[in-house]
């Protein structure tokens, strides 16, 4: 398993980590099979989506904020970050990507994103085969 950290800078943001995951494959010497990309956090997720147009990242965050508004009078979680937990549940905490000849097999426009929902924070990303 390979681990790396990402420092986020905003409460909500998507950070393209495709290159870091590709580097993890190289270090792990994964040539064929699958790569599991996982975050061990309850208020951060991992997703695959378009990486060519940064407005897609902004639109995803806007939709998630609409689905899980930051402040609701029915929230009971004492830390005040219930929306971040909900967003993480919607997005998920891992993705699995096929690997061939040491390269991630992804679509032309796809990227792997760390999704921050309760930042800024330092987040750990784990990659394994």
Secondary structure, DSSP 8 states (H G I E B T S, - for coil): -EEEEEE--SSSEEEE-HHHHHHHHHHHT--EEEEEEE---SSEEEEEEE-S-HHHHHHHHHHHHHHS-S--TT---TTS-HHHHHHHHHH-SEEEEEEETTEE---TTEEEEEEESS-S-EEEEEEE-
